[in-house]
Amino acid sequence: MSNDPDKVWPTGLTLREAEEVHSYLIDGTRVFGAIALLAHILVAVTTPWLG
C-alpha cells in the first residue's frame, strides 16, 4: 500500500469518500431506527397482553 496522505487507513478511501460513506451509514441507521421504533409502537398498541 502506498503512503498517499489523502488515503484513510485501512479502507484506502480518501477523506472525502470516507465522510460520504459515513454520512450514508448515519442516514441508514436513522431510517432503520425510525422503522424499528414505529414497529415497536405498533406492537405495543395492538398486543393486548402487554397492557
mmCIF entry with sequence, helices, sheets and N, C-alpha, C, O atoms, coordinates in Angstrom:
data_MODEL
# 
_entry.id   MODEL 
# 
_entity.id                         1 
_entity.type                       polymer 
_entity.pdbx_number_of_molecules   1 
# 
_entity_poly.entity_id                      1 
_entity_poly.type                           'polypeptide(L)' 
_entity_poly.nstd_linkage                   no 
_entity_poly.nstd_monomer                   no 
_entity_poly.pdbx_seq_one_letter_code       MSNDPDKVWPTGLTLREAEEVHSYLIDGTRVFGAIALLAHILVAVTTPWLG 
_entity_poly.pdbx_seq_one_letter_code_can   MSNDPDKVWPTGLTLREAEEVHSYLIDGTRVFGAIALLAHILVAVTTPWLG 
_entity_poly.pdbx_strand_id                 A 
# 
loop_
_entity_poly_seq.entity_id 
_entity_poly_seq.num 
_entity_poly_seq.mon_id 
_entity_poly_seq.hetero 
1 1  MET n 
1 2  SER n 
1 3  ASN n 
1 4  ASP n 
1 5  PRO n 
1 6  ASP n 
1 7  LYS n 
1 8  VAL n 
1 9  TRP n 
1 10 PRO n 
1 11 THR n 
1 12 GLY n 
1 13 LEU n 
1 14 THR n 
1 15 LEU n 
1 16 ARG n 
1 17 GLU n 
1 18 ALA n 
1 19 GLU n 
1 20 GLU n 
1 21 VAL n 
1 22 HIS n 
1 23 SER n 
1 24 TYR n 
1 25 LEU n 
1 26 ILE n 
1 27 ASP n 
1 28 GLY n 
1 29 THR n 
1 30 ARG n 
1 31 VAL n 
1 32 PHE n 
1 33 GLY n 
1 34 ALA n 
1 35 ILE n 
1 36 ALA n 
1 37 LEU n 
1 38 LEU n 
1 39 ALA n 
1 40 HIS n 
1 41 ILE n 
1 42 LEU n 
1 43 VAL n 
1 44 ALA n 
1 45 VAL n 
1 46 THR n 
1 47 THR n 
1 48 PRO n 
1 49 TRP n 
1 50 LEU n 
1 51 GLY n 
# 
_struct_asym.id          A 
_struct_asym.entity_id   1 
# 
loop_
_struct_conf.conf_type_id 
_struct_conf.id 
_struct_conf.pdbx_PDB_helix_id 
_struct_conf.beg_label_comp_id 
_struct_conf.beg_label_asym_id 
_struct_conf.beg_label_seq_id 
_struct_conf.pdbx_beg_PDB_ins_code 
_struct_conf.end_label_comp_id 
_struct_conf.end_label_asym_id 
_struct_conf.end_label_seq_id 
_struct_conf.pdbx_end_PDB_ins_code 
_struct_conf.beg_auth_comp_id 
_struct_conf.beg_auth_asym_id 
_struct_conf.beg_auth_seq_id 
_struct_conf.end_auth_comp_id 
_struct_conf.end_auth_asym_id 
_struct_conf.end_auth_seq_id 
_struct_conf.pdbx_PDB_helix_class 
_struct_conf.details 
_struct_conf.pdbx_PDB_helix_length 
HELX_P HELX_P1 AA1 LEU A 15 ? THR A 46 ? LEU A 15 THR A 46 1 ? 32 
HELX_P HELX_P2 AA2 PRO A 48 ? LEU A 50 ? PRO A 48 LEU A 50 5 ? 3  
# 
_struct_conf_type.id          HELX_P 
_struct_conf_type.criteria    ? 
_struct_conf_type.reference   ? 
# 
_struct_sheet.id               AA1 
_struct_sheet.type             ? 
_struct_sheet.number_strands   2 
_struct_sheet.details          ? 
# 
_struct_sheet_order.sheet_id     AA1 
_struct_sheet_order.range_id_1   1 
_struct_sheet_order.range_id_2   2 
_struct_sheet_order.offset       ? 
_struct_sheet_order.sense        anti-parallel 
# 
loop_
_struct_sheet_range.sheet_id 
_struct_sheet_range.id 
_struct_sheet_range.beg_label_comp_id 
_struct_sheet_range.beg_label_asym_id 
_struct_sheet_range.beg_label_seq_id 
_struct_sheet_range.pdbx_beg_PDB_ins_code 
_struct_sheet_range.end_label_comp_id 
_struct_sheet_range.end_label_asym_id 
_struct_sheet_range.end_label_seq_id 
_struct_sheet_range.pdbx_end_PDB_ins_code 
_struct_sheet_range.beg_auth_comp_id 
_struct_sheet_range.beg_auth_asym_id 
_struct_sheet_range.beg_auth_seq_id 
_struct_sheet_range.end_auth_comp_id 
_struct_sheet_range.end_auth_asym_id 
_struct_sheet_range.end_auth_seq_id 
AA1 1 LYS A 7  ? VAL A 8  ? LYS A 7  VAL A 8  
AA1 2 LEU A 13 ? THR A 14 ? LEU A 13 THR A 14 
# 
loop_
_atom_site.group_PDB 
_atom_site.id 
_atom_site.type_symbol 
_atom_site.label_atom_id 
_atom_site.label_alt_id 
_atom_site.label_comp_id 
_atom_site.label_asym_id 
_atom_site.label_entity_id 
_atom_site.label_seq_id 
_atom_site.pdbx_PDB_ins_code 
_atom_site.Cartn_x 
_atom_site.Cartn_y 
_atom_site.Cartn_z 
_atom_site.occupancy 
_atom_site.B_iso_or_equiv 
_atom_site.pdbx_formal_charge 
_atom_site.auth_seq_id 
_atom_site.auth_comp_id 
_atom_site.auth_asym_id 
_atom_site.auth_atom_id 
_atom_site.pdbx_PDB_model_num 
ATOM 1   N N  . MET A 1 1  ? 0.838   -1.170 0.000  1.00 0.00 ? 1  MET A N  1 
ATOM 2   C CA . MET A 1 1  ? 0.000   0.000  0.000  1.00 0.00 ? 1  MET A CA 1 
ATOM 3   C C  . MET A 1 1  ? 0.887   1.238  0.000  1.00 0.00 ? 1  MET A C  1 
ATOM 4   O O  . MET A 1 1  ? 1.898   1.290  0.699  1.00 0.00 ? 1  MET A O  1 
ATOM 5   N N  . SER A 1 2  ? 0.503   2.213  -0.776 1.00 0.00 ? 2  SER A N  1 
ATOM 6   C CA . SER A 1 2  ? 1.335   3.410  -0.882 1.00 0.00 ? 2  SER A CA 1 
ATOM 7   C C  . SER A 1 2  ? 1.115   4.335  0.314  1.00 0.00 ? 2  SER A C  1 
ATOM 8   O O  . SER A 1 2  ? 0.150   4.185  1.064  1.00 0.00 ? 2  SER A O  1 
ATOM 9   N N  . ASN A 1 3  ? 1.994   5.259  0.472  1.00 0.00 ? 3  ASN A N  1 
ATOM 10  C CA . ASN A 1 3  ? 1.913   6.215  1.567  1.00 0.00 ? 3  ASN A CA 1 
ATOM 11  C C  . ASN A 1 3  ? 1.240   7.505  1.117  1.00 0.00 ? 3  ASN A C  1 
ATOM 12  O O  . ASN A 1 3  ? 1.754   8.596  1.363  1.00 0.00 ? 3  ASN A O  1 
ATOM 13  N N  . ASP A 1 4  ? 0.111   7.382  0.471  1.00 0.00 ? 4  ASP A N  1 
ATOM 14  C CA . ASP A 1 4  ? -0.634  8.546  -0.012 1.00 0.00 ? 4  ASP A CA 1 
ATOM 15  C C  . ASP A 1 4  ? -1.313  9.220  1.178  1.00 0.00 ? 4  ASP A C  1 
ATOM 16  O O  . ASP A 1 4  ? -2.124  8.584  1.852  1.00 0.00 ? 4  ASP A O  1 
ATOM 17  N N  . PRO A 1 5  ? -1.008  10.483 1.456  1.00 0.00 ? 5  PRO A N  1 
ATOM 18  C CA . PRO A 1 5  ? -1.580  11.154 2.631  1.00 0.00 ? 5  PRO A CA 1 
ATOM 19  C C  . PRO A 1 5  ? -3.088  11.400 2.516  1.00 0.00 ? 5  PRO A C  1 
ATOM 20  O O  . PRO A 1 5  ? -3.742  11.675 3.522  1.00 0.00 ? 5  PRO A O  1 
ATOM 21  N N  . ASP A 1 6  ? -3.645  11.306 1.312  1.00 0.00 ? 6  ASP A N  1 
ATOM 22  C CA . ASP A 1 6  ? -5.078  11.528 1.130  1.00 0.00 ? 6  ASP A CA 1 
ATOM 23  C C  . ASP A 1 6  ? -5.904  10.284 1.435  1.00 0.00 ? 6  ASP A C  1 
ATOM 24  O O  . ASP A 1 6  ? -7.131  10.356 1.493  1.00 0.00 ? 6  ASP A O  1 
ATOM 25  N N  . LYS A 1 7  ? -5.251  9.159  1.629  1.00 0.00 ? 7  LYS A N  1 
ATOM 26  C CA . LYS A 1 7  ? -5.970  7.906  1.861  1.00 0.00 ? 7  LYS A CA 1 
ATOM 27  C C  . LYS A 1 7  ? -6.144  7.661  3.356  1.00 0.00 ? 7  LYS A C  1 
ATOM 28  O O  . LYS A 1 7  ? -5.269  7.981  4.161  1.00 0.00 ? 7  LYS A O  1 
ATOM 29  N N  . VAL A 1 8  ? -7.297  7.086  3.710  1.00 0.00 ? 8  VAL A N  1 
ATOM 30  C CA . VAL A 1 8  ? -7.599  6.766  5.099  1.00 0.00 ? 8  VAL A CA 1 
ATOM 31  C C  . VAL A 1 8  ? -7.344  5.279  5.296  1.00 0.00 ? 8  VAL A C  1 
ATOM 32  O O  . VAL A 1 8  ? -7.887  4.454  4.560  1.00 0.00 ? 8  VAL A O  1 
ATOM 33  N N  . TRP A 1 9  ? -6.528  4.933  6.276  1.00 0.00 ? 9  TRP A N  1 
ATOM 34  C CA . TRP A 1 9  ? -6.241  3.538  6.578  1.00 0.00 ? 9  TRP A CA 1 
ATOM 35  C C  . TRP A 1 9  ? -7.424  2.951  7.325  1.00 0.00 ? 9  TRP A C  1 
ATOM 36  O O  . TRP A 1 9  ? -7.981  3.700  8.128  1.00 0.00 ? 9  TRP A O  1 
ATOM 37  N N  . PRO A 1 10 ? -7.877  1.742  7.177  1.00 0.00 ? 10 PRO A N  1 
ATOM 38  C CA . PRO A 1 10 ? -7.378  0.679  6.320  1.00 0.00 ? 10 PRO A CA 1 
ATOM 39  C C  . PRO A 1 10 ? -8.164  0.540  5.025  1.00 0.00 ? 10 PRO A C  1 
ATOM 40  O O  . PRO A 1 10 ? -7.915  -0.389 4.257  1.00 0.00 ? 10 PRO A O  1 
ATOM 41  N N  . THR A 1 11 ? -9.119  1.450  4.762  1.00 0.00 ? 11 THR A N  1 
ATOM 42  C CA . THR A 1 11 ? -10.018 1.272  3.622  1.00 0.00 ? 11 THR A CA 1 
ATOM 43  C C  . THR A 1 11 ? -9.401  1.677  2.300  1.00 0.00 ? 11 THR A C  1 
ATOM 44  O O  . THR A 1 11 ? -9.763  1.127  1.259  1.00 0.00 ? 11 THR A O  1 
ATOM 45  N N  . GLY A 1 12 ? -8.493  2.609  2.315  1.00 0.00 ? 12 GLY A N  1 
ATOM 46  C CA . GLY A 1 12 ? -7.928  3.110  1.076  1.00 0.00 ? 12 GLY A CA 1 
ATOM 47  C C  . GLY A 1 12 ? -8.774  4.204  0.454  1.00 0.00 ? 12 GLY A C  1 
ATOM 48  O O  . GLY A 1 12 ? -8.487  4.656  -0.654 1.00 0.00 ? 12 GLY A O  1 
ATOM 49  N N  . LEU A 1 13 ? -9.812  4.634  1.155  1.00 0.00 ? 13 LEU A N  1 
ATOM 50  C CA . LEU A 1 13 ? -10.641 5.727  0.663  1.00 0.00 ? 13 LEU A CA 1 
ATOM 51  C C  . LEU A 1 13 ? -9.979  7.059  0.982  1.00 0.00 ? 13 LEU A C  1 
ATOM 52  O O  . LEU A 1 13 ? -9.171  7.164  1.905  1.00 0.00 ? 13 LEU A O  1 
ATOM 53  N N  . THR A 1 14 ? -10.335 8.071  0.203  1.00 0.00 ? 14 THR A N  1 
ATOM 54  C CA . THR A 1 14 ? -9.888  9.409  0.564  1.00 0.00 ? 14 THR A CA 1 
ATOM 55  C C  . THR A 1 14 ? -10.762 9.897  1.709  1.00 0.00 ? 14 THR A C  1 
ATOM 56  O O  . THR A 1 14 ? -11.802 9.307  2.004  1.00 0.00 ? 14 THR A O  1 
ATOM 57  N N  . LEU A 1 15 ? -10.341 10.958 2.340  1.00 0.00 ? 15 LEU A N  1 
ATOM 58  C CA . LEU A 1 15 ? -11.097 11.501 3.466  1.00 0.00 ? 15 LEU A CA 1 
ATOM 59  C C  . LEU A 1 15 ? -12.507 11.894 3.022  1.00 0.00 ? 15 LEU A C  1 
ATOM 60  O O  . LEU A 1 15 ? -13.472 11.632 3.740  1.00 0.00 ? 15 LEU A O  1 
ATOM 61  N N  . ARG A 1 16 ? -12.637 12.511 1.866  1.00 0.00 ? 16 ARG A N  1 
ATOM 62  C CA . ARG A 1 16 ? -13.954 12.910 1.358  1.00 0.00 ? 16 ARG A CA 1 
ATOM 63  C C  . ARG A 1 16 ? -14.837 11.682 1.106  1.00 0.00 ? 16 ARG A C  1 
ATOM 64  O O  . ARG A 1 16 ? -16.022 11.697 1.440  1.00 0.00 ? 16 ARG A O  1 
ATOM 65  N N  . GLU A 1 17 ? -14.275 10.626 0.524  1.00 0.00 ? 17 GLU A N  1 
ATOM 66  C CA . GLU A 1 17 ? -15.040 9.395  0.282  1.00 0.00 ? 17 GLU A CA 1 
ATOM 67  C C  . GLU A 1 17 ? -15.458 8.745  1.597  1.00 0.00 ? 17 GLU A C  1 
ATOM 68  O O  . GLU A 1 17 ? -16.585 8.265  1.721  1.00 0.00 ? 17 GLU A O  1 
ATOM 69  N N  . ALA A 1 18 ? -14.567 8.727  2.568  1.00 0.00 ? 18 ALA A N  1 
ATOM 70  C CA . ALA A 1 18 ? -14.875 8.142  3.868  1.00 0.00 ? 18 ALA A CA 1 
ATOM 71  C C  . ALA A 1 18 ? -15.991 8.917  4.554  1.00 0.00 ? 18 ALA A C  1 
ATOM 72  O O  . ALA A 1 18 ? -16.874 8.315  5.165  1.00 0.00 ? 18 ALA A O  1 
ATOM 73  N N  . GLU A 1 19 ? -15.965 10.243 4.464  1.00 0.00 ? 19 GLU A N  1 
ATOM 74  C CA . GLU A 1 19 ? -17.021 11.059 5.059  1.00 0.00 ? 19 GLU A CA 1 
ATOM 75  C C  . GLU A 1 19 ? -18.360 10.830 4.353  1.00 0.00 ? 19 GLU A C  1 
ATOM 76  O O  . GLU A 1 19 ? -19.407 10.840 5.000  1.00 0.00 ? 19 GLU A O  1 
ATOM 77  N N  . GLU A 1 20 ? -18.335 10.626 3.043  1.00 0.00 ? 20 GLU A N  1 
ATOM 78  C CA . GLU A 1 20 ? -19.566 10.359 2.300  1.00 0.00 ? 20 GLU A CA 1 
ATOM 79  C C  . GLU A 1 20 ? -20.157 9.014  2.712  1.00 0.00 ? 20 GLU A C  1 
ATOM 80  O O  . GLU A 1 20 ? -21.362 8.916  2.946  1.00 0.00 ? 20 GLU A O  1 
ATOM 81  N N  . VAL A 1 21 ? -19.335 7.989  2.804  1.00 0.00 ? 21 VAL A N  1 
ATOM 82  C CA . VAL A 1 21 ? -19.811 6.677  3.240  1.00 0.00 ? 21 VAL A CA 1 
ATOM 83  C C  . VAL A 1 21 ? -20.352 6.776  4.667  1.00 0.00 ? 21 VAL A C  1 
ATOM 84  O O  . VAL A 1 21 ? -21.386 6.186  4.980  1.00 0.00 ? 21 VAL A O  1 
ATOM 85  N N  . HIS A 1 22 ? -19.672 7.504  5.516  1.00 0.00 ? 22 HIS A N  1 
ATOM 86  C CA . HIS A 1 22 ? -20.114 7.678  6.901  1.00 0.00 ? 22 HIS A CA 1 
ATOM 87  C C  . HIS A 1 22 ? -21.478 8.364  6.953  1.00 0.00 ? 22 HIS A C  1 
ATOM 88  O O  . HIS A 1 22 ? -22.334 7.974  7.747  1.00 0.00 ? 22 HIS A O  1 
ATOM 89  N N  . SER A 1 23 ? -21.688 9.377  6.120  1.00 0.00 ? 23 SER A N  1 
ATOM 90  C CA . SER A 1 23 ? -22.988 10.066 6.132  1.00 0.00 ? 23 SER A CA 1 
ATOM 91  C C  . SER A 1 23 ? -24.101 9.126  5.681  1.00 0.00 ? 23 SER A C  1 
ATOM 92  O O  . SER A 1 23 ? -25.209 9.189  6.215  1.00 0.00 ? 23 SER A O  1 
ATOM 93  N N  . TYR A 1 24 ? -23.830 8.252  4.705  1.00 0.00 ? 24 TYR A N  1 
ATOM 94  C CA . TYR A 1 24 ? -24.829 7.268  4.284  1.00 0.00 ? 24 TYR A CA 1 
ATOM 95  C C  . TYR A 1 24 ? -25.110 6.269  5.412  1.00 0.00 ? 24 TYR A C  1 
ATOM 96  O O  . TYR A 1 24 ? -26.255 5.866  5.620  1.00 0.00 ? 24 TYR A O  1 
ATOM 97  N N  . LEU A 1 25 ? -24.079 5.881  6.124  1.00 0.00 ? 25 LEU A N  1 
ATOM 98  C CA . LEU A 1 25 ? -24.254 4.954  7.239  1.00 0.00 ? 25 LEU A CA 1 
ATOM 99  C C  . LEU A 1 25 ? -25.116 5.573  8.340  1.00 0.00 ? 25 LEU A C  1 
ATOM 100 O O  . LEU A 1 25 ? -25.996 4.911  8.888  1.00 0.00 ? 25 LEU A O  1 
ATOM 101 N N  . ILE A 1 26 ? -24.865 6.828  8.657  1.00 0.00 ? 26 ILE A N  1 
ATOM 102 C CA . ILE A 1 26 ? -25.646 7.523  9.681  1.00 0.00 ? 26 ILE A CA 1 
ATOM 103 C C  . ILE A 1 26 ? -27.098 7.666  9.227  1.00 0.00 ? 26 ILE A C  1 
ATOM 104 O O  . ILE A 1 26 ? -28.014 7.425  10.014 1.00 0.00 ? 26 ILE A O  1 
ATOM 105 N N  . ASP A 1 27 ? -27.321 8.052  7.972  1.00 0.00 ? 27 ASP A N  1 
ATOM 106 C CA . ASP A 1 27 ? -28.693 8.186  7.461  1.00 0.00 ? 27 ASP A CA 1 
ATOM 107 C C  . ASP A 1 27 ? -29.421 6.850  7.485  1.00 0.00 ? 27 ASP A C  1 
ATOM 108 O O  . ASP A 1 27 ? -30.592 6.792  7.860  1.00 0.00 ? 27 ASP A O  1 
ATOM 109 N N  . GLY A 1 28 ? -28.753 5.789  7.095  1.00 0.00 ? 28 GLY A N  1 
ATOM 110 C CA . GLY A 1 28 ? -29.359 4.465  7.110  1.00 0.00 ? 28 GLY A CA 1 
ATOM 111 C C  . GLY A 1 28 ? -29.699 4.015  8.517  1.00 0.00 ? 28 GLY A C  1 
ATOM 112 O O  . GLY A 1 28 ? -30.737 3.392  8.738  1.00 0.00 ? 28 GLY A O  1 
ATOM 113 N N  . THR A 1 29 ? -28.836 4.324  9.468  1.00 0.00 ? 29 THR A N  1 
ATOM 114 C CA . THR A 1 29 ? -29.094 3.976  10.858 1.00 0.00 ? 29 THR A CA 1 
ATOM 115 C C  . THR A 1 29 ? -30.306 4.731  11.384 1.00 0.00 ? 29 THR A C  1 
ATOM 116 O O  . THR A 1 29 ? -31.112 4.168  12.126 1.00 0.00 ? 29 THR A O  1 
ATOM 117 N N  . ARG A 1 30 ? -30.444 5.988  11.012 1.00 0.00 ? 30 ARG A N  1 
ATOM 118 C CA . ARG A 1 30 ? -31.611 6.773  11.437 1.00 0.00 ? 30 ARG A CA 1 
ATOM 119 C C  . ARG A 1 30 ? -32.902 6.212  10.858 1.00 0.00 ? 30 ARG A C  1 
ATOM 120 O O  . ARG A 1 30 ? -33.907 6.114  11.561 1.00 0.00 ? 30 ARG A O  1 
ATOM 121 N N  . VAL A 1 31 ? -32.881 5.844  9.582  1.00 0.00 ? 31 VAL A N  1 
ATOM 122 C CA . VAL A 1 31 ? -34.073 5.267  8.955  1.00 0.00 ? 31 VAL A CA 1 
ATOM 123 C C  . VAL A 1 31 ? -34.419 3.940  9.618  1.00 0.00 ? 31 VAL A C  1 
ATOM 124 O O  . VAL A 1 31 ? -35.582 3.695  9.938  1.00 0.00 ? 31 VAL A O  1 
ATOM 125 N N  . PHE A 1 32 ? -33.429 3.086  9.826  1.00 0.00 ? 32 PHE A N  1 
ATOM 126 C CA . PHE A 1 32 ? -33.662 1.806  10.490 1.00 0.00 ? 32 PHE A CA 1 
ATOM 127 C C  . PHE A 1 32 ? -34.228 2.022  11.891 1.00 0.00 ? 32 PHE A C  1 
ATOM 128 O O  . PHE A 1 32 ? -35.162 1.329  12.294 1.00 0.00 ? 32 PHE A O  1 
ATOM 129 N N  . GLY A 1 33 ? -33.678 2.964  12.626 1.00 0.00 ? 33 GLY A N  1 
ATOM 130 C CA . GLY A 1 33 ? -34.158 3.259  13.976 1.00 0.00 ? 33 GLY A CA 1 
ATOM 131 C C  . GLY A 1 33 ? -35.595 3.745  13.973 1.00 0.00 ? 33 GLY A C  1 
ATOM 132 O O  . GLY A 1 33 ? -36.381 3.356  14.836 1.00 0.00 ? 33 GLY A O  1 
ATOM 133 N N  . ALA A 1 34 ? -35.948 4.590  13.016 1.00 0.00 ? 34 ALA A N  1 
ATOM 134 C CA . ALA A 1 34 ? -37.320 5.095  12.927 1.00 0.00 ? 34 ALA A CA 1 
ATOM 135 C C  . ALA A 1 34 ? -38.292 3.960  12.616 1.00 0.00 ? 34 ALA A C  1 
ATOM 136 O O  . ALA A 1 34 ? -39.371 3.891  13.205 1.00 0.00 ? 34 ALA A O  1 
ATOM 137 N N  . ILE A 1 35 ? -37.921 3.077  11.704 1.00 0.00 ? 35 ILE A N  1 
ATOM 138 C CA . ILE A 1 35 ? -38.780 1.942  11.362 1.00 0.00 ? 35 ILE A CA 1 
ATOM 139 C C  . ILE A 1 35 ? -38.916 1.004  12.565 1.00 0.00 ? 35 ILE A C  1 
ATOM 140 O O  . ILE A 1 35 ? -40.014 0.529  12.853 1.00 0.00 ? 35 ILE A O  1 
ATOM 141 N N  . ALA A 1 36 ? -37.824 0.736  13.260 1.00 0.00 ? 36 ALA A N  1 
ATOM 142 C CA . ALA A 1 36 ? -37.870 -0.134 14.434 1.00 0.00 ? 36 ALA A CA 1 
ATOM 143 C C  . ALA A 1 36 ? -38.733 0.486  15.531 1.00 0.00 ? 36 ALA A C  1 
ATOM 144 O O  . ALA A 1 36 ? -39.506 -0.222 16.177 1.00 0.00 ? 36 ALA A O  1 
ATOM 145 N N  . LEU A 1 37 ? -38.614 1.784  15.750 1.00 0.00 ? 37 LEU A N  1 
ATOM 146 C CA . LEU A 1 37 ? -39.427 2.462  16.753 1.00 0.00 ? 37 LEU A CA 1 
ATOM 147 C C  . LEU A 1 37 ? -40.905 2.371  16.395 1.00 0.00 ? 37 LEU A C  1 
ATOM 148 O O  . LEU A 1 37 ? -41.734 2.080  17.257 1.00 0.00 ? 37 LEU A O  1 
ATOM 149 N N  . LEU A 1 38 ? -41.240 2.615  15.138 1.00 0.00 ? 38 LEU A N  1 
ATOM 150 C CA . LEU A 1 38 ? -42.619 2.503  14.683 1.00 0.00 ? 38 LEU A CA 1 
ATOM 151 C C  . LEU A 1 38 ? -43.137 1.082  14.876 1.00 0.00 ? 38 LEU A C  1 
ATOM 152 O O  . LEU A 1 38 ? -44.264 0.896  15.336 1.00 0.00 ? 38 LEU A O  1 
ATOM 153 N N  . ALA A 1 39 ? -42.341 0.088  14.536 1.00 0.00 ? 39 ALA A N  1 
ATOM 154 C CA . ALA A 1 39 ? -42.754 -1.306 14.702 1.00 0.00 ? 39 ALA A CA 1 
ATOM 155 C C  . ALA A 1 39 ? -43.000 -1.629 16.176 1.00 0.00 ? 39 ALA A C  1 
ATOM 156 O O  . ALA A 1 39 ? -43.974 -2.309 16.501 1.00 0.00 ? 39 ALA A O  1 
ATOM 157 N N  . HIS A 1 40 ? -42.146 -1.159 17.055 1.00 0.00 ? 40 HIS A N  1 
ATOM 158 C CA . HIS A 1 40 ? -42.326 -1.418 18.481 1.00 0.00 ? 40 HIS A CA 1 
ATOM 159 C C  . HIS A 1 40 ? -43.589 -0.737 19.015 1.00 0.00 ? 40 HIS A C  1 
ATOM 160 O O  . HIS A 1 40 ? -44.317 -1.316 19.822 1.00 0.00 ? 40 HIS A O  1 
ATOM 161 N N  . ILE A 1 41 ? -43.840 0.469  18.571 1.00 0.00 ? 41 ILE A N  1 
ATOM 162 C CA . ILE A 1 41 ? -45.058 1.172  18.993 1.00 0.00 ? 41 ILE A CA 1 
ATOM 163 C C  . ILE A 1 41 ? -46.296 0.439  18.497 1.00 0.00 ? 41 ILE A C  1 
ATOM 164 O O  . ILE A 1 41 ? -47.256 0.269  19.248 1.00 0.00 ? 41 ILE A O  1 
ATOM 165 N N  . LEU A 1 42 ? -46.284 0.002  17.239 1.00 0.00 ? 42 LEU A N  1 
ATOM 166 C CA . LEU A 1 42 ? -47.427 -0.724 16.704 1.00 0.00 ? 42 LEU A CA 1 
ATOM 167 C C  . LEU A 1 42 ? -47.677 -2.035 17.457 1.00 0.00 ? 42 LEU A C  1 
ATOM 168 O O  . LEU A 1 42 ? -48.825 -2.391 17.720 1.00 0.00 ? 42 LEU A O  1 
ATOM 169 N N  . VAL A 1 43 ? -46.620 -2.739 17.795 1.00 0.00 ? 43 VAL A N  1 
ATOM 170 C CA . VAL A 1 43 ? -46.782 -3.987 18.558 1.00 0.00 ? 43 VAL A CA 1 
ATOM 171 C C  . VAL A 1 43 ? -47.332 -3.685 19.948 1.00 0.00 ? 43 VAL A C  1 
ATOM 172 O O  . VAL A 1 43 ? -48.214 -4.399 20.428 1.00 0.00 ? 43 VAL A O  1 
ATOM 173 N N  . ALA A 1 44 ? -46.832 -2.652 20.595 1.00 0.00 ? 44 ALA A N  1 
ATOM 174 C CA . ALA A 1 44 ? -47.305 -2.305 21.934 1.00 0.00 ? 44 ALA A CA 1 
ATOM 175 C C  . ALA A 1 44 ? -48.775 -1.911 21.920 1.00 0.00 ? 44 ALA A C  1 
ATOM 176 O O  . ALA A 1 44 ? -49.505 -2.214 22.864 1.00 0.00 ? 44 ALA A O  1 
ATOM 177 N N  . VAL A 1 45 ? -49.218 -1.240 20.865 1.00 0.00 ? 45 VAL A N  1 
ATOM 178 C CA . VAL A 1 45 ? -50.613 -0.785 20.767 1.00 0.00 ? 45 VAL A CA 1 
ATOM 179 C C  . VAL A 1 45 ? -51.545 -1.949 20.427 1.00 0.00 ? 45 VAL A C  1 
ATOM 180 O O  . VAL A 1 45 ? -52.663 -2.010 20.938 1.00 0.00 ? 45 VAL A O  1 
ATOM 181 N N  . THR A 1 46 ? -51.107 -2.855 19.584 1.00 0.00 ? 46 THR A N  1 
ATOM 182 C CA . THR A 1 46 ? -52.003 -3.890 19.071 1.00 0.00 ? 46 THR A CA 1 
ATOM 183 C C  . THR A 1 46 ? -51.949 -5.214 19.834 1.00 0.00 ? 46 THR A C  1 
ATOM 184 O O  . THR A 1 46 ? -52.724 -6.120 19.530 1.00 0.00 ? 46 THR A O  1 
ATOM 185 N N  . THR A 1 47 ? -51.068 -5.348 20.802 1.00 0.00 ? 47 THR A N  1 
ATOM 186 C CA . THR A 1 47 ? -50.948 -6.601 21.538 1.00 0.00 ? 47 THR A CA 1 
ATOM 187 C C  . THR A 1 47 ? -51.640 -6.445 22.898 1.00 0.00 ? 47 THR A C  1 
ATOM 188 O O  . THR A 1 47 ? -51.186 -5.663 23.733 1.00 0.00 ? 47 THR A O  1 
ATOM 189 N N  . PRO A 1 48 ? -52.727 -7.178 23.124 1.00 0.00 ? 48 PRO A N  1 
ATOM 190 C CA . PRO A 1 48 ? -53.477 -6.991 24.371 1.00 0.00 ? 48 PRO A CA 1 
ATOM 191 C C  . PRO A 1 48 ? -52.725 -7.447 25.619 1.00 0.00 ? 48 PRO A C  1 
ATOM 192 O O  . PRO A 1 48 ? -52.962 -6.896 26.695 1.00 0.00 ? 48 PRO A O  1 
ATOM 193 N N  . TRP A 1 49 ? -51.831 -8.427 25.521 1.00 0.00 ? 49 TRP A N  1 
ATOM 194 C CA . TRP A 1 49 ? -51.179 -8.937 26.716 1.00 0.00 ? 49 TRP A CA 1 
ATOM 195 C C  . TRP A 1 49 ? -50.087 -8.018 27.244 1.00 0.00 ? 49 TRP A C  1 
ATOM 196 O O  . TRP A 1 49 ? -49.544 -8.262 28.322 1.00 0.00 ? 49 TRP A O  1 
ATOM 197 N N  . LEU A 1 50 ? -49.755 -6.960 26.500 1.00 0.00 ? 50 LEU A N  1 
ATOM 198 C CA . LEU A 1 50 ? -48.776 -6.006 27.001 1.00 0.00 ? 50 LEU A CA 1 
ATOM 199 C C  . LEU A 1 50 ? -49.419 -4.934 27.875 1.00 0.00 ? 50 LEU A C  1 
ATOM 200 O O  . LEU A 1 50 ? -48.721 -4.253 28.626 1.00 0.00 ? 50 LEU A O  1 
ATOM 201 N N  . GLY A 1 51 ? -50.726 -4.774 27.788 1.00 0.00 ? 51 GLY A N  1 
ATOM 202 C CA . GLY A 1 51 ? -51.388 -3.679 28.502 1.00 0.00 ? 51 GLY A CA 1 
ATOM 203 C C  . GLY A 1 51 ? -52.041 -4.060 29.714 1.00 0.00 ? 51 GLY A C  1 
ATOM 204 O O  . GLY A 1 51 ? -52.628 -3.216 30.391 1.00 0.00 ? 51 GLY A O  1 
# 
